[in-house]
């Protein structure tokens, strides 16, 4: 092993097989194996178990959600909630809003046991959470409040589209959904994220200045880097370049700042800047608008079939009836679940593109490899090809390390050829 250290910044260790040697070509496969071999067997086993368990959590979460939605329909709860809101007010938008609030509270309450297990108990069991139950519950209540506020705006608007455009609502509804997606992306870093964490300017010039130089070299006009106090909730490392239309900001969490070496931090920030420079936020907005458009077309047909068969029993008067929200939610969530491999592949492709950008921008292949190992805290390093293809929304650690070592080998060949 070859270690590089700098003052209080953690030591940076490069396996021998990944070290550059004058006149000796670097073998990307051997270097990748050497990096993977630095992870202890118990860490690999815990990472694999966490990832595999996460698949079951997703499955059981979908099953529980579907059961709750069907309960609302079959037990007549949805119809009765609609009837009570109608008795309280004659204004349609207010009725939809009241229905949405009650619906959301019921679904949240009935799914809360699984939420506690998946988001609190399990995270603590794997050493990924740092927050006590009181703090965790506070964050859950804040998230619920945000859902009620934003959903309380979006759902009445979407139901107004359903009511006023019974034939053309699929296209109009998709356009409205895109507007809300853009709105969410604009306000999230400024108004929503600070509800959960404290953001302060990064003052360590050894770390801040290289990040700003990297940003300016790639056309990102910012003059500050922010640190988020994620350690109050989790041990996970993360960073982002977030925001749209003037709300852009560069943020890294304090776990990355504490656990990462400078090459690792630069590698992560290069990746995140890649998303921004390559326009991935805008591409994702367009992609998911198309996904919503196709989903709305399916929703229209599936809702007509289901309401034609059970609508009278459920008390659903039409697609613009709030009592049908559980059915709309069930159909659309099933559609998205079926699309999981496609959605994962699209997102994974953008992540891989940002990886390449980050390697070229930051020029820290070993930092990139090291940070891929740290992500093994909660993401399987070496999944099977089919598992990665269908279930991973990011390249695996093995794939990322090999990409970095391929880049390093090519860079060394270029330097040696000069």
C-alpha positions in Angstrom: 0.0 0.0 0.0 1.1 3.6 -0.6 -0.4 6.3 1.6 -0.6 10.0 1.1 -1.5 12.2 4.0 -1.9 16.0 4.6 -2.1 17.6 8.0 -5.5 16.8 9.6 -7.0 15.5 6.3 -7.4 11.7 6.4 -4.7 9.5 4.9 -5.1 8.5 1.3 -4.2 4.9 0.6 -3.5 3.5 -2.9 -3.1 -0.3 -3.3 0.2 -1.3 -4.8 -1.5 -2.8 -8.0 -3.1 0.6 -8.6 0.1 2.7 -8.2 1.7 4.3 -11.2 5.2 3.0 -12.0 7.4 4.6 -14.6 7.5 2.6 -17.8 5.0 0.0 -16.4 1.5 -0.1 -17.9 -1.3 0.0 -15.3 -3.6 -3.1 -15.5 -7.1 -1.8 -14.8 -8.5 -5.2 -13.9 -5.7 -5.9 -11.4 -6.0 -2.4 -9.9 -9.8 -2.9 -9.5 -9.3 -6.2 -7.8 -6.7 -4.6 -5.5 -9.1 -1.9 -4.5 -11.9 -4.3 -3.9 -9.6 -6.5 -1.8 -9.1 -3.7 0.7 -12.7 -4.1 1.9 -12.9 -6.5 4.9 -15.1 -9.5 4.4 -17.4 -8.5 7.2 -18.0 -5.1 5.7 -18.8 -6.7 2.3 -21.2 -9.1 4.0 -23.0 -6.3 5.8 -23.2 -4.2 2.7 -24.6 -7.1 0.7 -27.1 -7.9 3.4 -28.2 -4.3 3.6 -28.7 -4.0 -0.2 -30.5 -7.3 -0.4 -32.8 -6.4 2.5 -33.5 -3.1 0.7 -35.1 -4.9 -2.2 -37.5 -6.7 0.2 -38.3 -3.4 1.9 -39.2 -1.9 -1.5 -41.4 -4.9 -2.3 -43.2 -5.0 1.1 -43.6 -1.2 0.9 -45.4 -1.5 -2.4 -47.6 -4.4 -1.1 -48.5 -2.5 2.0 -49.3 0.7 0.1 -51.5 -1.3 -2.3 -53.3 -3.0 0.6 -54.0 0.4 2.2 -55.3 1.9 -1.0 -57.6 -1.1 -1.6 -58.8 -0.9 2.0 -59.8 2.7 1.5 -61.8 1.7 -1.6 -63.4 -1.6 -0.5 -64.2 -0.6 3.0 -66.0 2.5 1.7 -63.7 4.9 3.6 -62.8 6.9 0.5 -66.5 7.4 -0.4 -67.3 8.5 3.1 -64.4 10.9 3.3 -65.6 12.4 0.0 -69.2 12.7 1.3 -68.1 14.4 4.5 -66.0 17.0 2.6 -69.0 17.7 0.4 -71.2 18.4 3.4 -68.6 20.8 4.8 -68.1 23.0 1.7 -69.6 23.5 -1.8 -66.3 24.7 -3.2 -64.7 22.0 -5.3 -61.0 22.9 -4.8 -61.5 23.0 -1.0 -63.3 19.6 -1.1 -60.4 18.1 -3.0 -57.9 19.7 -0.6 -59.7 18.4 2.5 -60.0 14.9 0.9 -56.2 15.0 0.1 -55.3 15.9 3.6 -57.4 13.2 5.2 -56.2 10.6 2.7 -52.6 11.5 3.3 -52.9 11.3 7.0 -54.6 7.9 6.9 -52.0 6.4 4.5 -49.2 7.8 6.6 -50.6 6.4 9.8 -51.3 2.9 8.5 -47.9 2.7 6.8 -46.1 4.2 9.9 -44.9 0.8 11.4 -43.0 -0.1 8.2 -41.7 3.5 8.0 -40.3 3.2 11.5 -38.7 -0.1 10.8 -37.2 0.8 7.4 -36.2 4.4 8.3 -35.2 4.1 11.9 -34.8 0.6 13.3 -33.0 -0.9 10.3 -30.8 2.1 9.7 -29.6 1.9 13.3 -29.1 -1.8 13.1 -26.6 -1.3 10.2 -24.9 1.6 11.8 -26.1 4.2 9.3 -28.2 6.3 11.5 -27.1 8.7 14.3 -30.4 10.3 15.2 -32.5 9.5 18.3 -36.2 8.6 17.8 -37.4 12.1 18.8 -35.3 13.8 16.2 -36.2 11.2 13.6 -39.9 11.6 14.3 -39.5 15.4 14.1 -38.1 15.1 10.6 -40.9 12.7 9.6 -43.5 15.3 10.7 -41.7 18.0 8.8 -41.7 15.8 5.7 -45.4 15.2 6.2 -46.1 18.9 6.5 -44.1 19.6 3.3 -46.2 16.8 1.5 -49.4 18.3 2.8 -48.5 21.9 1.7 -47.0 21.0 -1.8 -49.6 18.2 -2.4 -52.3 20.6 -1.2 -51.4 22.9 -4.1 -50.7 20.2 -6.7 -53.6 17.8 -6.2 -56.5 20.4 -6.4 -54.8 21.8 -9.6 -54.6 18.3 -11.2 -58.2 17.5 -10.2 -59.2 20.8 -11.8 -57.6 19.7 -15.0 -59.4 16.3 -14.8 -62.7 18.2 -14.3 -62.3 20.8 -16.9 -60.6 18.8 -19.6 -62.2 15.3 -19.5 -60.8 14.4 -23.0 -57.4 16.2 -23.1 -56.3 15.9 -19.5 -53.5 13.5 -20.1 -51.4 16.0 -22.1 -52.4 19.0 -20.0 -51.9 17.1 -16.8 -48.4 16.1 -17.9 -47.6 19.7 -18.7 -48.9 20.8 -15.3 -46.9 18.1 -13.6 -43.7 19.3 -15.3 -44.4 22.8 -14.0 -44.7 21.4 -10.5 -41.4 19.4 -10.9 -39.6 22.5 -12.0 -41.1 24.5 -9.1 -40.0 21.8 -6.7 -36.4 21.8 -8.0 -36.3 25.6 -7.7 -37.6 25.9 -4.1 -36.0 22.7 -2.7 -32.5 23.9 -2.0 -33.6 27.3 -0.7 -36.8 26.6 1.3 -37.2 22.8 1.9 -33.7 21.4 2.5 -33.0 23.9 5.4 -36.1 22.5 7.2 -34.1 19.3 7.8 -30.5 20.5 8.1 -28.3 23.5 8.8 -26.3 24.9 5.9 -23.2 26.9 6.6 -20.4 28.2 4.2 -17.3 26.1 4.0 -14.4 28.1 5.4 -11.5 25.6 5.1 -9.6 27.1 2.1 -7.7 23.9 1.5 -11.0 22.3 0.5 -13.1 25.2 -0.6 -10.7 26.8 -3.0 -10.0 23.7 -5.1 -13.8 23.1 -5.4 -14.4 26.7 -6.5 -11.6 26.5 -9.0 -13.1 23.3 -10.4 -16.5 25.0 -10.5 -15.3 28.1 -12.3 -13.3 26.0 -14.8 -16.5 24.3 -15.8 -18.7 27.4 -16.0 -20.5 27.1 -12.7 -20.8 30.7 -11.4 -20.8 30.3 -7.7 -18.7 32.0 -5.0 -19.5 29.8 -2.0 -19.5 26.1 -1.0 -21.9 25.0 1.7 -21.7 22.3 4.3 -24.8 20.4 5.5 -24.9 18.9 9.0 -26.0 15.5 7.8 -24.1 13.8 10.6 -27.0 14.6 12.9 -29.0 12.1 11.0 -26.7 9.6 9.2 -23.2 8.4 8.6 -23.7 8.5 4.8 -21.5 10.7 2.6 -23.1 12.9 -0.1 -22.8 16.1 -2.1 -24.8 17.9 -4.8 -25.0 20.8 -7.1 -28.7 21.7 -6.7 -31.2 24.2 -7.8 -32.5 25.9 -11.0 -33.0 29.4 -12.4 -30.6 31.2 -10.0 -31.0 29.0 -6.9 -27.9 26.9 -7.8 -25.6 26.0 -4.9 -22.7 23.6 -4.2 -23.1 21.5 -1.1 -21.2 18.7 0.6 -22.3 17.0 3.8 -20.1 17.1 6.9 -19.6 13.3 6.7 -17.8 13.7 3.4 -15.8 16.6 4.9 -14.8 14.5 7.9 -14.2 11.1 6.3 -13.0 12.1 2.8 -9.5 12.9 1.7 -9.1 15.9 -0.6 -8.7 13.8 -3.7 -11.9 12.0 -2.7 -13.8 15.2 -2.1 -12.6 16.6 -5.5 -13.7 13.4 -7.2 -17.2 13.6 -5.7 -17.6 17.3 -6.5 -16.4 16.7 -10.1 -19.1 14.1 -10.4 -21.8 16.4 -9.0 -20.7 19.2 -11.2 -21.0 16.8 -14.2 -24.7 16.5 -13.5 -25.0 20.3 -13.6 -22.8 21.0 -16.7 -24.3 18.1 -18.7 -27.8 19.4 -18.0 -29.0 16.2 -16.3 -31.6 18.0 -14.2 -33.3 19.3 -17.3 -33.0 16.0 -19.1 -34.5 14.2 -16.1 -37.4 16.7 -16.1 -38.1 16.0 -19.7 -37.7 12.2 -19.3 -40.0 12.1 -16.3 -42.6 14.3 -18.0 -42.7 11.7 -20.8 -43.0 9.0 -18.2 -45.9 10.8 -16.6 -47.5 11.4 -20.0 -47.4 7.7 -20.9 -48.5 6.9 -17.3 -51.5 9.2 -17.6 -52.5 7.5 -20.9 -52.4 4.1 -19.1 -54.1 5.6 -16.1 -57.0 6.8 -18.2 -57.6 3.4 -19.7 -57.0 1.4 -16.4 -59.2 3.8 -14.4 -62.1 3.5 -16.9 -61.9 -0.3 -16.7 -61.6 -0.6 -12.9 -64.3 2.0 -12.2 -66.5 0.4 -14.7 -66.2 -2.9 -12.9 -66.1 -1.8 -9.2 -66.9 2.0 -9.4 -70.5 1.6 -8.2 -69.5 -0.5 -5.2 -66.7 2.0 -4.3 -68.9 5.0 -4.9 -66.6 6.6 -7.5 -68.6 8.9 -9.8 -65.8 9.6 -12.4 -62.1 10.2 -12.8 -62.5 13.8 -11.4 -64.1 12.4 -8.2 -61.7 12.7 -5.2 -63.0 9.4 -3.9 -61.1 7.8 -6.8 -57.7 9.1 -5.6 -56.8 5.8 -4.0 -57.4 4.0 -7.4 -55.5 6.6 -9.3 -52.6 6.3 -6.8 -52.7 2.5 -7.0 -52.6 2.4 -10.8 -49.9 4.9 -11.2 -47.7 3.4 -8.4 -48.0 0.0 -10.1 -47.0 1.5 -13.4 -43.9 3.1 -11.8 -43.0 -0.2 -10.1 -43.2 -2.1 -13.4 -41.0 0.6 -14.9 -38.3 0.2 -12.2 -35.7 -1.5 -14.5 -36.2 1.2 -17.2 -36.1 4.1 -14.7 -33.0 2.6 -13.0 -31.2 2.2 -16.3 -31.9 5.8 -17.3 -30.7 7.2 -14.0 -27.7 4.9 -13.9 -26.7 6.1 -17.4 -26.8 9.7 -16.3 -24.7 8.8 -13.2 -22.1 7.0 -15.4 -21.9 10.1 -17.6 -21.3 12.3 -14.6 -18.6 9.8 -13.5 -16.8 10.3 -16.7 -17.2 14.0 -16.5 -15.9 14.0 -13.0 -12.8 12.0 -13.8 -11.9 14.3 -16.7 -12.6 17.4 -14.6 -11.1 16.5 -11.2 -8.5 14.1 -12.5 -8.6 12.1 -9.3 -9.1 8.5 -10.3 -7.8 7.1 -7.0 -10.0 9.5 -5.1 -12.9 8.3 -7.2 -12.0 4.7 -6.4 -11.7 5.3 -2.7 -15.0 7.1 -2.5 -16.7 4.2 -4.3 -15.4 2.0 -1.5 -16.9 4.2 1.1 -20.3 4.0 -0.6 -20.1 0.3 0.2 -21.4 1.2 3.6 -24.9 0.9 2.1 -24.5 -0.2 -1.5 -23.3 -3.6 -2.7 -19.9 -3.4 -4.2 -20.0 -6.3 -6.6 -23.6 -7.3 -7.7 -24.3 -9.8 -10.4 -24.7 -8.3 -13.9 -28.5 -8.9 -14.0 -28.9 -7.4 -10.5 -27.0 -4.3 -11.5 -28.9 -4.0 -14.7 -32.4 -4.2 -13.2 -32.1 -3.0 -9.6 -29.2 -0.5 -9.4 -29.9 3.2 -10.1 -26.1 3.9 -9.8 -23.2 2.1 -11.3 -21.9 -0.5 -8.9 -18.7 0.1 -6.9 -16.8 -2.4 -9.0 -17.9 -0.7 -12.2 -17.0 2.7 -10.9 -13.6 1.6 -9.7 -12.8 -0.1 -13.0 -13.9 3.0 -14.9 -11.5 5.1 -12.8 -8.6 2.6 -13.3 -9.3 2.6 -17.0 -9.1 6.3 -17.0 -5.9 6.3 -15.0 -4.3 3.7 -17.3 -5.2 5.8 -20.4 -3.9 9.0 -18.7 -0.6 7.3 -17.7 -0.2 6.0 -21.3 -0.7 9.5 -22.6 1.8 11.0 -20.2 4.4 8.3 -21.0 3.9 8.8 -24.7 4.7 12.5 -24.6 
